[in-house]
């Protein structure tokens, strides 16, 4: 059995692991923020497109493979966020 490393080496290892975990958490949070921003931008653009002509939402549903109901709910979700929290 090999001898245990010194306390200094073990402490340094623990600090490096903690730093790696913090970096991972920060990058995960940033990725989540970017994903949410992309979703919001996508659904806001879909909102404009679905109002182009009568039946556009059906055509969007066919193109995206989302249901019309899902499209409506997501558009309401992301456009009400931009307007300050929805209807009153």
N, C-alpha and C positions, 0 to 999 in steps of 0.2 A: 504494500500500500504506500502510495507516495505521501510525503508530508504535506500538511496544509500550508498554503502561502501565508505570508505575513499579514498582519491586520491592515497595514497600509495598502497592500495590493488588493485585498478584499474590499476595503473602503473605496478605493479608486474604481474598481469594477462596478460596485453598487452605484456610484455617482454617474458613471458612463451609461449604465442601464437606465437610470432615472432620466438622464438627458435624452436618450433615445426614445423613451416612452413619451416624454413631453413633446418632442419633435413630431412623433407620430400623431399625437392628439391634436397638435396645432395644424398639421397638414390635413388631417381628417376633417377638422372643423372648417378649414378653408375650402376643401373639396365640397363639403355639404353646402356651404354658402354659395359657391359657384353653381352647383347643381340647381339650387332653389332659384337663383337669378336667371338661369337658362330656362327653367320651367316657366317662370313668370313672363319672360320675354316671348317665349313660344306661344303661350295661351293668349297674351295680349295681341299678338299678330294674328292669331286664328280668329279672335273676336272681330277684328277689322275685315278679315276675309269672309267670314260667315255672313256679314251684312251686305255683301256686294250685290246679291240678287236673291230672289225667292228660290229656295231650294239649295242654296249654297252650303248650308250646314249638312245636308244629306250627302252632297258631293264630297265635302271634307271628311265626313264619316267613312265614306267608301275609300277615299285616298289614304286615310290614316289607320283604318281598321278599328277606330274607336266608335262606340255607339254615339248616337246623337245626344242621348241623355248625359253621357260622360263628358262630351264636348261642352254642353251647356253648363254643367256643374263646374267644370274646371275654369271656363271663361268667367263665370260669376265669381268664383273663388279668387282668381288672380286680378280681375278688373276691380272688384270691390276693395281689395287690399290697396290698390293704387289710388282709389278715391277716398281713402281714409276710414275704412272699416265697414263699408257696406251701406245698406239702406237704413233709414231711420223711421 
